[in-house]
Amino acid sequence: MDWIVQLGISLLSFIVFAALLWVLIRWRGLKWGEMLQPEKVAQLERKIADQDEKIQKLIGELLDEKRKSEALEKRIVELEREKGSRIGMKVLGIWPRRPQDTPLDLEGERDAVYDAGFEFVALFAEAATRQNILHYIRKGEISIIEIGGHGTEDGVPLADGVARAGWWEQILKGRTHVRIVLFLTCFSDQTMYNAVNRAGVPNIITVNGEIGDAAAVSFAQAFYSNYANGQTVAQAVREAKLILDYTEAAKIELSKTVSNT
């Protein structure tokens, strides 16, 4: 008796299923015969394949965007870390001329360095000697050296004589803490550059020919601000040159020997 009940239930379920399937097919505007036609089946399979291809393409695009976003976030973190590591850098400013003897805004440059978050050690006039320069470099705290004022193809006139290219090479060789040297003196693009390059300083900024002192100071102020805000040395130099007259800006050159710090 139980098997008859079970059979009845199964038949009833089949009838209900068949009725629902018939309603669904009619609702889709198809007939029974059309469902069994090979071309209809092939057409349906193509549609399914097309939809699957679109879905896979969309998934790929989403994954690409995710990777780009992750790479961008990583770069932002690196830049923030790099920017933070620059805070507290020490700049050694060497200007053989006394501030009171020149119209240069050397005090303004010192303020610009401080505003950038760097420390500034100034050697002006009589203080700009070989002994004092060597003293600060030996302490291992100087990251940037800036030499301004009058220069010749042979070297930089200091209070105690001309500091020639060979001397700069000797005192800078092996000083890995010195990352940037700004030779904002005239005619520093050849002999002086070659010497500092041999010493292994990564970033060397020199002047091709003669440059006005005011232009050199203005460039330095803008450079420190740009560099402190996270720009690379190359970017900071390029942006700083934009504030100068074209003829002066064209004389400032950046040469890189090791890194892009």
N, C-alpha and C positions, 0 to 999 in steps of 0.2 A: 504493500500500500504506500509505503514511504517513497518507493521509487517512482510511483505514478505522480506523486506530489512534486517530487524533484523534477521530473520530466516536464510537468506542467509549468513550473516556475521557469525552467530553462527556455521552454518555447515562448512563454510570455516575454521574457527578457529579450529573446531574439527578435520577436515582433516589434517590441518597443525600440530596440536599436535600429532595426531596418527602417522603421517609420521616421526616426530622427534623422537617419542618414538620407532618406528620400527628401525630407523637408530641407535639409541643408543643401543638397544638390540642386533642388528646385530654386532655392533662395539664391544660389550662385548663378542661376541661369543655365545650368547644364542638364543634360539628359543622361540616362544610364548608359546608353550606347557610347556617348562621347567620352565617358570615363575610361572605357576599355580600348579606345582608339590609340594605336601606337604613337601617332603624331602628337596627340594631346599629351600623352605621357612624356614624350621627348620635350615638348614645349614647356611643360611644368618643370621638368628637370633643369632645363636651361635657365628658367627664371630663378629657381632655387640657387643654381650655381652663380648667377649674376649677383644675387643678393649676398651670397656668402663672400664673393670677391670684394664687394663694396664694404662689407663688414670688416674683412681682414685688412683692407686698405685703411679704413678709419682707425682700426686698432693700431696699425703701424704709425699713422700720423700722430695719434695720441702718445704713443711711446716716444716718438721723436721729440715732441714738445716737452715731454717729461724730462728726457735727457738734456735738452737745451736748458730747461729751467734749473735742473740740478747743477749743470756746468756754470750757469750764470750765478747761482747762489754761492758756489764754491769760489768763483772768481771774486765776488764781492767780499767774501770772508778773507781771501788772500790779500786783497787791496786794503781792507781795514787793518789787517794784521801788519802789513807793510807800512801803512801810514802811521800806525801806532809805534812801530819800531823806530820811526824817524824822529819822534818827539824826544827832545833832549839832546839831539845831535849837536856837536860843537863845531863852530865855524871859526877858523883862524883867519882874521882879516889883516893883511899886510899892506900898509900904504905908507911908503917912505915920506910922503909929504905931510906936514902938520895940518890938521883941520882948520886952524885959524889962518893959515897961509894960503888957503885955497877956497874958492867959492863952492866947492863940492859939498853936497849934503851927506857927509859921512855919518853924522849923528842920525840922520833919517834912515840911512842904510842899516845902522845898528838897531834902530827901532824895528825896521822891517824884518830883520833876522829874529828878534825877540818875538814879534807878532806871529811869526811862522812857527814858533814853538822850539826854536833852536837857541843854543847858548852862543854868545859871541865873545871871542877874545880878540882884542884890537891891539895891533902893534903899529903905532903911527910914529912918523918922524924918527927921533933918536932911539926909540924903542925897537924900531925895525932893524934888528941886527941878526947876524947869523946865529949868535949864541942864544938869543931869545927864541928865535924860530925853532932851533933844534931842541931847546928845552921843552917847548909845548908838544912838538911832534914825538919826542921820546916818551912822554907821559902816556901815549897810547889812547888818548881821549878825543883827538881831532878826527872828524869824519870828512870835513870839507875845508880846503885851503883856498883862499882868495887872495890873489896878488894884483894890486892895482897901481895906477900911477904911471910914471915914465918907464919905458923899457927900450932896450936895444936888441939887435940881432944876436949880441953876445950874451946877454943876461939881463938881470934886474938890478939897478943901482939901489943899494941899501945904505943905511947910515954908516956902516963900516966898510963900504966898498961894493963892487959889483959882484953879485951872486950869479956866477956863470952856470951854464946848463949842466956841466958835469957835477957841480956841487948839489944841485937839486936832485939829480939822479941818485947820488950817494945817500942823501938824507931820506929819500923816499923809498928806496929799494927795501923790500921786505915789510914795509909798513902797511899791512893789510887793512888796518882800521881807516886809512885814508881812501875814501871812495870817489871823491871828486876833487879836481884841481881846476880852479878858474884863473887862468892867466889873462887878466883883463889889462894887459900891458901891450904896447905897440910891438909889432914884429915878433910875436910869440908863437907863431904857427909853424915854425920850422925847427930851429935848433932846440928851443925850449920844449916843444911837443915831443920831439924824438927822445930827449933825455927822460922825460917823465914817462913816456911810453915804455922805454927800456926798464924803468923802475917797476912797472907792472900796475900802475894806477888805472882802474877800470874806465873812468870817464874823465876826459881832458877837454876843457873849453879854452880855446885860444883866439887870438886876434890876428887877422891877415892884414898887415900894413899898420896904419895909424888909426887910432880911435880917440874920440874926445872923452875926457874924464867924466863929464856929466852923463854921457851916453852909457859909459861903463857902469856907473853907479845905478842908473835907472834900470839897466838890464839886470844887475845883480839883485836889486830889490824885487823885481817881478819874478825872477827865477826862483828865489827862495820861497816866495808865496806859492807859486805853482807847484813846486816840488813838495812842499809841506802838505798840500791839498791832495796828494796821492798820485800826481802825474809822474811818469818816468822821467829820467833825465832828458831824454830826447824830446819828449812832449813839453817839458818845462822850458827848455831852451827855445823851442820853436814858438811857443806862446809868448815868451818874454821878448823875443825879437820883434814881435808885432807892434810893440809900443814905441819902437825906435824909428828914426828916419831910415828909409830903405838903404841909402848908401852906407850908413853906420851898421845897420843890421846885417848887411851882406858880408861884413868883415868878421863877424863872430862865427866860429866854427866849432862843432862838437865832433870829437873822435872817440870811439869806444874801442877798448882793447880786450875786455873780458866779459862783462855782463851788461844787462839792461836794467840795472837798479836805479 
